[in-house]
Amino acid sequence: MENQTVVAEGVLGEPKSIPGGVIYPLVDGTGSIPLVFWDRSVTGEERDALDKGIRVRVNAPVGLYKGSPQLVPSDVGGFQVLE
């Protein structure tokens, strides 16, 4: 599944700052997956619409970090805030 692009929809959990970016848990009815926004790809200004409890649709490749899957949008076009 690594490097396969998927479309996922869910609600953002509590963000966690990491060096060079931020991670939100993306939660749906089946579980949770980390959603990673790197500053070099999606700036803080572009992430301003995001917050805990916001529903989003993400179109991103699956990456692996220490053997666990995560979604990593390549740019601001990789996610959409839903009403």
N, C-alpha and C positions, 0 to 999 in steps of 0.2 A: 504494500500500500504506500510505501515511501515514494515521494515525488509525484504521486497520483493527485491530480487536481479534483477536489470535491466541492460540492455546494452544501453548506450546513446552515441551519437556522436555529436560533436560540436566544436566550436571555444572558446578558453579561453579568458575571459575578463581581466580587470585590477585586479591583485592580491591584497589581503588585509591581512596583518599580524594580527594574533590573538594570544593570549597567548597559546603557545603549538602547533602552526601550522600556516596554511595559507589557505585562501579561494579564489577560482577563480570562477567567474560566468561562467557557461558552457552554451553557447548560440547556439541555432539552429534555424531553420525556425519557430518553434512553440513558442519559448520563452526562458527563462533562468532559471537555477537551480543552487544553490550554490554547488560547488564541494570542499569538505573539506579534506585537507591533514593534519593529525595529525603527529607531529614530531616523536612520539613513533612508528608509523606504517610506515610512508614514510619519510625518512630523507631528509634533505636539499640537500645532495649530489645526492640522487635519483631523486629529483625534478629539478635538474639543466637543464634538457632538456625542461622544461616547461617555457613558457613566454606568454605574451599577444599576441593573434593572431595565436597561434599554434592550429592546429586541432588535437583532441584526440578522442579516443574511450575509454569509461569507462565501466567497469563491476563491479558494486558495489551495496550494499544494500541501500535502501532508509531509511534515518533516519528522525526524526522530531525534529526540534528545535523551541520552542515557537509556535508550531502548523504548521510550514512551512516545506515542504519537502526539503531534501538535500541529496546529494550523498556522501558517505564516504567510499572510497576504504580501504580495510583492510590491504593491503600491496602494494608494488611496482608492483605486478602482476595484480593489479586492473585497470591499465590504459595503453594505448598504444599511442605513438605519431604517427600520420598518415602523410604521404607525401602529 
